[in-house]
């Protein structure tokens, strides 16, 4: 059904923004995997499964609070959903609000996220999706 994957990803964003990481896990497949690229992460790493997702966010929560994903656009691409977004957070010690723009490419299986790729630009994300097709 067209648009179904976009709706699943939108609900995942909403769950995370309202209730945090544990709410997001409902949308994450047990075999989920993401690698954070050096250009978008201070500590690039690969995160797998629910424990990996929790570990990814633990590093944020050490220094930040009020972490939110603010989507700017959703694009359906087969079994993938491309999302332009801004990561917003507030520094625990500084109180400063920070934001980082990036693009996520979500791959879904069985109505859950099985993979996630992060890109600095929409063009790079769309190029990756077209090469994977």
Number of C-alpha atoms within 10 A of each C-alpha: 4 8 13 12 24 21 14 17 24 16 14 21 19 18 18 19 17 12 10 16 18 13 16 21 20 14 21 21 19 16 13 20 20 19 15 18 16 10 11 14 11 9 12 12 13 13 18 19 18 20 11 17 20 16 14 19 14 13 11 13 16 10 13 21 16 13 20 19 18 17 18 11 10 19 15 17 18 13 15 21 25 24 24 22 19 17 14 17 21 18 17 14 9 9 11 10 14 13 15 12 17 18 24 21 24 23 23 23 15 8 15 21 25 20 20 19 17 21 20 16 13 16 11 12 21 17 10 14 18 9 8 7 8
